Amino acid sequence: MRKPLLLAALALFSANLALADAACDAKAAEKKLAGAAKQSFLKKCEKDTAAAQKTCDAKAAEKKLAGAAKQSFAKKCVKDSMAK
């Protein structure tokens, strides 16, 4: 029973990171970064996104959210924290 839940959680986390990669790429393009500057920006952006995801997952756990509600909350939370 735990294995499917763990796999589902991992899949949600991976999906959010994939969206974050696209968002980071878009921000880098918006800033017209290239080469080493772009790579440095992407690395920091992805690190910040992973930290935001971890924080948002903890907040969702505090609220005892599960399933679609947890996914929706975490997605909005990460988006809001990255917009700052």
Buried (B, 14 or more C-beta within 10 A) or exposed (E): EEEEEEEEEEEBBEEBBEBBBEBBBEBBEEEEBEEEEBEEBBEEBBEBBBEBBEBBBEEBEEEEBEEEEBBEBBBEBBBEBBEE
